[in-house]
Amino acid sequence: MAETGRMISRRYLLQRLLKQGQACAVYQGFDQVLQRSVTVKVAPAEHMTVYRAALRATSQFSHQNIIGIYDLIVEPEYLYLVQEYVDGDDFATLLQAQLTPYEVVDIGVQLCQALLYAGSSSRKVCHGDLTPSSILRDRRKTVRINNFALPSDLHYFAGWSVLGGDNIAVSDRNLPWGQISEARS
């Protein structure tokens, strides 16, 4: 994958590795043009179809509880998804903290607000893979959701079961990721 210190598209400087996942590496970067911190996800170009579908579904999102998407850069070997940088803790860290009942409810309300916004009748986007790593809470205690319509584990997500308990369909493999259907709601 890319390395720290690399400049992407003569604009985004990769400053430090935040996380190395199965499908991508996540860096804190710096936008040289707009002079702001960004998050840059670096994924193999073979995942371009998945990322483009997710971006088409979510690029117009504007909600305080959803992490914003800024740019997509495609190179022959890699693609770079540039997003809003959120300084905070992921949900796994929050689960280890001593939260008050009010904080637990507040986190739940904020999560629901983001999911309701994305799933509204005009957007019809479900998260599809809401994991602790896709939920952050910034230093002002605002909960932010990432990776809408984009599974964190592409290989698992592509192969998940079509049938659940009692032979009830839980997925429609022919439907693009993140798209709500009768079988996926």
PASEBA-1860 file (N, C-alpha, C; in nm, 3 decimals):
! residues 185
1> MAETGRMI> 0.085/-0.119/0.000/0.000/0.000/0.000/0.089/0.125/0.000 ~ 0.025/0.239/0.011/0.096/0.366/0.011/0.179/0.380/0.138 ~ 0.266/0.477/0.138/0.350/0.495/0.255/0.341/0.637/0.307 ~ 0.368/0.650/0.437/0.368/0.780/0.502/0.467/0.872/0.431 ~ 0.430/0.998/0.413/0.515/1.095/0.344/0.486/1.107/0.196 ~ 0.404/1.018/0.143/0.370/1.022/0.000/0.267/1.130/-0.026 ~ 0.280/1.198/-0.139/0.185/1.300/-0.182/0.093/1.237/-0.287 ~ -0.037/1.248/-0.265/-0.136/1.192/-0.358/-0.195/1.307/-0.439
9> SRRYLLQR> -0.191/1.292/-0.569/-0.252/1.388/-0.661/-0.201/1.532/-0.637 ~ -0.073/1.544/-0.600/-0.009/1.674/-0.574/-0.091/1.758/-0.477 ~ -0.165/1.692/-0.388/-0.252/1.766/-0.298/-0.256/1.709/-0.156 ~ -0.269/1.577/-0.143/-0.290/1.514/-0.013/-0.162/1.446/0.035 ~ -0.110/1.491/0.147/0.010/1.434/0.207/-0.030/1.329/0.310 ~ 0.016/1.204/0.293/-0.012/1.099/0.390/0.082/1.118/0.508 ~ 0.025/1.146/0.626/0.106/1.180/0.743/0.134/1.063/0.836 ~ 0.030/0.985/0.868/0.052/0.871/0.957/-0.054/0.764/0.932
17> LLKQGQAC> -0.012/0.640/0.948/-0.103/0.526/0.934/-0.191/0.518/1.057 ~ -0.323/0.519/1.036/-0.418/0.507/1.147/-0.460/0.363/1.169 ~ -0.478/0.290/1.058/-0.530/0.154/1.068/-0.499/0.078/0.941 ~ -0.462/-0.047/0.955/-0.441/-0.134/0.840/-0.547/-0.243/0.845 ~ -0.639/-0.242/0.751/-0.744/-0.342/0.745/-0.716/-0.446/0.638 ~ -0.811/-0.536/0.619/-0.795/-0.640/0.517/-0.806/-0.583/0.377 ~ -0.896/-0.487/0.357/-0.921/-0.435/0.223/-0.855/-0.300/0.197 ~ -0.814/-0.228/0.302/-0.756/-0.096/0.281/-0.671/-0.054/0.400
25> AVYQGFDQ> -0.589/0.048/0.375/-0.513/0.114/0.481/-0.575/0.252/0.499 ~ -0.576/0.300/0.623/-0.635/0.430/0.653/-0.527/0.521/0.712 ~ -0.511/0.637/0.650/-0.409/0.733/0.691/-0.473/0.864/0.735 ~ -0.407/0.930/0.828/-0.437/1.071/0.850/-0.352/1.144/0.748 ~ -0.415/1.236/0.676/-0.344/1.311/0.575/-0.366/1.459/0.593 ~ -0.306/1.535/0.504/-0.322/1.680/0.508/-0.348/1.729/0.367 ~ -0.457/1.804/0.350/-0.494/1.864/0.222/-0.413/1.994/0.208 ~ -0.315/1.993/0.118/-0.225/2.107/0.099/-0.298/2.229/0.043
33> VLQRSVTV> -0.405/2.207/-0.033/-0.477/2.318/-0.096/-0.567/2.388/0.005 ~ -0.649/2.312/0.076/-0.744/2.371/0.170/-0.690/2.379/0.313 ~ -0.566/2.333/0.333/-0.500/2.344/0.463/-0.583/2.285/0.577 ~ -0.619/2.156/0.561/-0.696/2.088/0.665/-0.657/1.941/0.671 ~ -0.677/1.882/0.787/-0.654/1.739/0.804/-0.764/1.662/0.733 ~ -0.727/1.548/0.676/-0.822/1.460/0.608/-0.788/1.315/0.645 ~ -0.880/1.227/0.618/-0.856/1.084/0.626/-0.847/1.033/0.483 ~ -0.746/0.950/0.456/-0.728/0.894/0.322/-0.730/0.742/0.334
41> KVAPAEHM> -0.827/0.680/0.269/-0.833/0.534/0.263/-0.767/0.491/0.133 ~ -0.675/0.397/0.144/-0.602/0.348/0.028/-0.642/0.204/0.006 ~ -0.698/0.175/-0.111/-0.746/0.039/-0.141/-0.693/-0.004/-0.277 ~ -0.678/-0.134/-0.298/-0.637/-0.183/-0.430/-0.740/-0.142/-0.536 ~ -0.693/-0.112/-0.655/-0.781/-0.067/-0.763/-0.888/-0.172/-0.798 ~ -0.863/-0.297/-0.765/-0.962/-0.402/-0.794/-1.095/-0.378/-0.722 ~ -1.096/-0.296/-0.617/-1.218/-0.266/-0.543/-1.290/-0.142/-0.596 ~ -1.249/-0.091/-0.710/-1.305/0.033/-0.764/-1.456/0.027/-0.781
49> TVYRAALR> -1.508/-0.083/-0.830/-1.653/-0.095/-0.853/-1.730/-0.076/-0.723 ~ -1.682/-0.137/-0.616/-1.748/-0.127/-0.486/-1.744/0.017/-0.435 ~ -1.627/0.079/-0.443/-1.614/0.216/-0.394/-1.697/0.314/-0.476 ~ -1.698/0.298/-0.607/-1.780/0.389/-0.689/-1.928/0.376/-0.657 ~ -1.975/0.254/-0.637/-2.116/0.233/-0.602/-2.148/0.299/-0.468 ~ -2.060/0.284/-0.372/-2.082/0.345/-0.241/-2.080/0.497/-0.251 ~ -1.989/0.551/-0.329/-1.981/0.697/-0.345/-2.103/0.753/-0.416 ~ -2.150/0.682/-0.518/-2.272/0.726/-0.587/-2.390/0.733/-0.491
57> ATSQFSHQ> -2.396/0.637/-0.401/-2.509/0.632/-0.307/-2.497/0.736/-0.196 ~ -2.376/0.779/-0.162/-2.359/0.860/-0.041/-2.290/0.994/-0.060 ~ -2.245/1.027/-0.179/-2.166/1.149/-0.198/-2.244/1.277/-0.167 ~ -2.374/1.274/-0.174/-2.455/1.393/-0.146/-2.500/1.402/-0.001 ~ -2.461/1.305/0.081/-2.500/1.310/0.222/-2.445/1.435/0.288 ~ -2.527/1.500/0.367/-2.485/1.615/0.447/-2.559/1.607/0.580 ~ -2.492/1.546/0.678/-2.553/1.525/0.808/-2.445/1.529/0.914 ~ -2.472/1.591/1.026/-2.372/1.607/1.132/-2.322/1.476/1.188
65> NIIGIYDL> -2.396/1.368/1.173/-2.355/1.239/1.227/-2.299/1.143/1.122 ~ -2.271/1.195/1.002/-2.214/1.112/0.896/-2.086/1.178/0.847 ~ -1.979/1.100/0.840/-1.850/1.152/0.796/-1.856/1.188/0.648 ~ -1.813/1.309/0.616/-1.820/1.359/0.479/-1.713/1.302/0.387 ~ -1.750/1.290/0.260/-1.660/1.242/0.155/-1.615/1.363/0.074 ~ -1.483/1.375/0.052/-1.429/1.489/-0.020/-1.384/1.458/-0.163 ~ -1.319/1.343/-0.183/-1.254/1.320/-0.312/-1.230/1.172/-0.333 ~ -1.215/1.133/-0.459/-1.175/0.998/-0.497/-1.069/1.012/-0.605
73> IVEPEYLY> -0.952/0.956/-0.579/-0.843/0.961/-0.676/-0.813/0.818/-0.718 ~ -0.806/0.796/-0.849/-0.782/0.663/-0.902/-0.647/0.662/-0.973 ~ -0.564/0.568/-0.932/-0.435/0.543/-0.997/-0.438/0.399/-1.046 ~ -0.345/0.360/-1.130/-0.348/0.223/-1.185/-0.353/0.112/-1.080 ~ -0.279/0.125/-0.971/-0.275/0.018/-0.871/-0.365/0.042/-0.751 ~ -0.389/0.170/-0.717/-0.464/0.202/-0.596/-0.568/0.309/-0.621 ~ -0.666/0.311/-0.531/-0.760/0.422/-0.530/-0.754/0.483/-0.391 ~ -0.777/0.614/-0.386/-0.765/0.690/-0.263/-0.897/0.760/-0.237
81> LVQEYVDG> -0.962/0.725/-0.128/-1.086/0.788/-0.087/-1.051/0.890/0.021 ~ -1.075/1.018/-0.009/-1.042/1.125/0.085/-1.170/1.167/0.156 ~ -1.163/1.165/0.290/-1.279/1.194/0.372/-1.245/1.295/0.481 ~ -1.349/1.344/0.543/-1.336/1.431/0.660/-1.258/1.357/0.768 ~ -1.165/1.425/0.831/-1.090/1.367/0.942/-1.165/1.394/1.072 ~ -1.185/1.289/1.152/-1.252/1.303/1.281/-1.154/1.261/1.389 ~ -1.121/1.356/1.476/-1.035/1.328/1.590/-1.124/1.283/1.705 ~ -1.113/1.155/1.739/-1.197/1.102/1.845/-1.170/0.955/1.869
89> DDFATLLQ> -1.266/0.890/1.933/-1.254/0.749/1.969/-1.353/0.665/1.889 ~ -1.310/0.543/1.853/-1.404/0.454/1.786/-1.493/0.387/1.890 ~ -1.595/0.319/1.842/-1.696/0.262/1.931/-1.638/0.155/2.022 ~ -1.539/0.080/1.973/-1.476/-0.023/2.057/-1.413/0.041/2.180 ~ -1.351/0.158/2.162/-1.292/0.230/2.275/-1.401/0.281/2.368 ~ -1.510/0.332/2.311/-1.621/0.382/2.393/-1.683/0.271/2.478 ~ -1.686/0.150/2.425/-1.742/0.038/2.501/-1.660/0.006/2.626 ~ -1.533/0.043/2.626/-1.447/0.020/2.741/-1.456/0.132/2.845
97> AQLTPYEV> -1.515/0.243/2.807/-1.524/0.360/2.895/-1.641/0.347/2.991 ~ -1.633/0.421/3.100/-1.742/0.426/3.196/-1.839/0.536/3.151 ~ -1.939/0.498/3.073/-2.037/0.594/3.021/-2.155/0.604/3.117 ~ -2.208/0.726/3.127/-2.328/0.745/3.207/-2.448/0.696/3.126 ~ -2.560/0.667/3.192/-2.680/0.630/3.115/-2.717/0.736/3.012 ~ -2.700/0.863/3.047/-2.730/0.971/2.952/-2.641/0.960/2.828 ~ -2.511/0.933/2.847/-2.419/0.922/2.733/-2.456/0.804/2.643 ~ -2.496/0.694/2.703/-2.536/0.576/2.625/-2.658/0.610/2.539
105> VDIGVQLC> -2.757/0.675/2.600/-2.877/0.714/2.525/-2.841/0.815/2.416 ~ -2.756/0.912/2.449/-2.716/1.013/2.352/-2.646/0.950/2.231 ~ -2.557/0.855/2.255/-2.490/0.784/2.145/-2.594/0.712/2.060 ~ -2.688/0.643/2.124/-2.792/0.571/2.051/-2.879/0.663/1.967 ~ -2.917/0.778/2.022/-2.999/0.874/1.949/-2.924/0.926/1.826 ~ -2.797/0.960/1.845/-2.718/1.012/1.732/-2.701/0.907/1.622 ~ -2.678/0.781/1.661/-2.668/0.673/1.563/-2.799/0.661/1.485 ~ -2.909/0.663/1.556/-3.040/0.652/1.492/-3.067/0.769/1.397
113> QALLYAGS> -3.028/0.889/1.437/-3.048/1.005/1.350/-2.975/0.988/1.217 ~ -2.851/0.940/1.223/-2.774/0.919/1.100/-2.837/0.809/1.014 ~ -2.876/0.699/1.077/-2.935/0.588/1.002/-3.070/0.626/0.942 ~ -3.150/0.703/1.016/-3.279/0.749/0.962/-3.259/0.845/0.845 ~ -3.161/0.933/0.854/-3.129/1.025/0.744/-3.094/0.946/0.618 ~ -3.003/0.849/0.633/-2.958/0.772/0.516/-3.070/0.684/0.460 ~ -3.155/0.633/0.547/-3.261/0.543/0.503/-3.390/0.610/0.465 ~ -3.392/0.743/0.465/-3.516/0.814/0.432/-3.563/0.779/0.291
121> SSRKVCHG> -3.688/0.807/0.262/-3.746/0.768/0.134/-3.676/0.831/0.015 ~ -3.610/0.945/0.032/-3.541/1.007/-0.081/-3.400/0.951/-0.101 ~ -3.342/0.885/0.001/-3.205/0.833/-0.010/-3.201/0.681/-0.022 ~ -3.275/0.611/0.061/-3.286/0.466/0.059/-3.150/0.395/0.063 ~ -3.064/0.439/0.155/-2.933/0.375/0.172/-2.926/0.317/0.313 ~ -2.893/0.189/0.321/-2.870/0.128/0.451/-2.719/0.115/0.470 ~ -2.677/0.105/0.593/-2.533/0.098/0.618/-2.476/-0.033/0.565 ~ -2.537/-0.142/0.600/-2.496/-0.271/0.548/-2.391/-0.343/0.632
129> DLTPSSIL> -2.311/-0.269/0.711/-2.204/-0.334/0.787/-2.163/-0.243/0.903 ~ -2.256/-0.212/0.990/-2.232/-0.119/1.100/-2.152/-0.191/1.209 ~ -2.021/-0.166/1.211/-1.931/-0.229/1.306/-1.873/-0.122/1.399 ~ -1.813/-0.162/1.512/-1.754/-0.062/1.603/-1.651/0.028/1.535 ~ -1.580/-0.022/1.435/-1.479/0.061/1.369/-1.539/0.166/1.276 ~ -1.666/0.153/1.242/-1.729/0.253/1.155/-1.805/0.360/1.233 ~ -1.793/0.355/1.366/-1.859/0.454/1.452/-1.751/0.527/1.532 ~ -1.750/0.659/1.523/-1.655/0.742/1.597/-1.731/0.845/1.679
137> RDRRKTVR> -1.669/0.890/1.786/-1.724/1.003/1.860/-1.612/1.106/1.873 ~ -1.637/1.226/1.822/-1.534/1.328/1.823/-1.518/1.389/1.961 ~ -1.428/1.484/1.975/-1.395/1.543/2.106/-1.510/1.628/2.162 ~ -1.605/1.666/2.075/-1.723/1.741/2.122/-1.840/1.648/2.153 ~ -1.813/1.516/2.151/-1.911/1.410/2.181/-2.017/1.392/2.072 ~ -1.984/1.435/1.950/-2.073/1.410/1.837/-2.037/1.275/1.777 ~ -2.136/1.187/1.764/-2.116/1.054/1.706/-2.117/1.067/1.555 ~ -2.021/1.002/1.489/-2.006/1.010/1.345/-1.999/0.868/1.287
145> INNFALPS> -2.076/0.841/1.184/-2.075/0.709/1.120/-2.002/0.719/0.987 ~ -1.924/0.616/0.959/-1.843/0.608/0.839/-1.881/0.483/0.759 ~ -1.837/0.478/0.637/-1.849/0.358/0.552/-1.993/0.321/0.514 ~ -2.079/0.419/0.493/-2.213/0.385/0.445/-2.202/0.318/0.309 ~ -2.276/0.213/0.291/-2.284/0.138/0.166/-2.150/0.078/0.127 ~ -2.056/0.072/0.221/-1.923/0.020/0.192/-1.883/-0.078/0.302 ~ -1.882/-0.207/0.272/-1.847/-0.304/0.375/-1.701/-0.294/0.414 ~ -1.672/-0.313/0.543/-1.533/-0.308/0.590/-1.456/-0.433/0.548
153> DLHYFAGW> -1.522/-0.545/0.539/-1.458/-0.669/0.495/-1.523/-0.711/0.364 ~ -1.464/-0.667/0.253/-1.524/-0.690/0.121/-1.540/-0.838/0.089 ~ -1.441/-0.919/0.127/-1.447/-1.062/0.094/-1.560/-1.132/0.171 ~ -1.573/-1.100/0.299/-1.682/-1.158/0.378/-1.817/-1.110/0.326 ~ -1.826/-0.979/0.302/-1.953/-0.921/0.262/-2.000/-0.977/0.128 ~ -1.907/-1.000/0.036/-1.943/-1.054/-0.096/-1.993/-1.197/-0.086 ~ -1.952/-1.270/0.017/-1.989/-1.410/0.027/-2.091/-1.443/0.134 ~ -2.155/-1.341/0.191/-2.247/-1.371/0.301/-2.368/-1.447/0.252
161> SVLGGDNI> -2.433/-1.515/0.343/-2.543/-1.604/0.312/-2.665/-1.530/0.260 ~ -2.731/-1.589/0.162/-2.855/-1.533/0.111/-2.972/-1.571/0.201 ~ -2.959/-1.684/0.271/-3.067/-1.731/0.357/-3.027/-1.724/0.503 ~ -3.119/-1.677/0.584/-3.098/-1.673/0.729/-3.178/-1.784/0.794 ~ -3.209/-1.766/0.921/-3.289/-1.865/0.994/-3.426/-1.880/0.931 ~ -3.480/-1.999/0.935/-3.611/-2.031/0.878/-3.618/-2.002/0.728 ~ -3.504/-2.008/0.659/-3.495/-1.986/0.515/-3.548/-1.851/0.470 ~ -3.535/-1.751/0.556/-3.576/-1.614/0.522/-3.459/-1.543/0.457
169> AVSDRNLP> -3.483/-1.482/0.342/-3.376/-1.411/0.271/-3.330/-1.291/0.353 ~ -3.199/-1.277/0.370/-3.144/-1.162/0.439/-3.064/-1.073/0.343 ~ -3.050/-1.117/0.221/-2.971/-1.040/0.126/-3.016/-1.070/-0.016 ~ -2.994/-0.977/-0.102/-3.014/-0.995/-0.245/-2.880/-0.966/-0.310 ~ -2.806/-1.070/-0.347/-2.671/-1.052/-0.400/-2.666/-0.965/-0.525 ~ -2.773/-0.957/-0.600/-2.773/-0.878/-0.723/-2.798/-0.730/-0.699 ~ -2.838/-0.695/-0.578/-2.864/-0.556/-0.543/-2.733/-0.492/-0.499 ~ -2.702/-0.371/-0.546/-2.577/-0.306/-0.504/-2.573/-0.289/-0.353
177> WGQISEAR> -2.451/-0.297/-0.297/-2.434/-0.280/-0.154/-2.490/-0.146/-0.111 ~ -2.557/-0.146/0.002/-2.611/-0.022/0.056/-2.750/0.012/0.008 ~ -2.805/-0.063/-0.084/-2.937/-0.035/-0.137/-3.042/-0.113/-0.059 ~ -3.143/-0.046/-0.008/-3.248/-0.112/0.068/-3.340/-0.188/-0.027 ~ -3.381/-0.308/0.014/-3.479/-0.386/-0.060/-3.571/-0.450/0.042 ~ -3.670/-0.523/-0.004/-3.760/-0.593/0.086/-3.683/-0.695/0.169 ~ -3.583/-0.759/0.109/-3.507/-0.863/0.179/-3.394/-0.805/0.263 ~ -3.363/-0.677/0.242/-3.252/-0.615/0.314/-3.302/-0.482/0.369
185> S> -3.346/-0.483/0.494/-3.397/-0.361/0.553/-3.354/-0.344/0.695
END
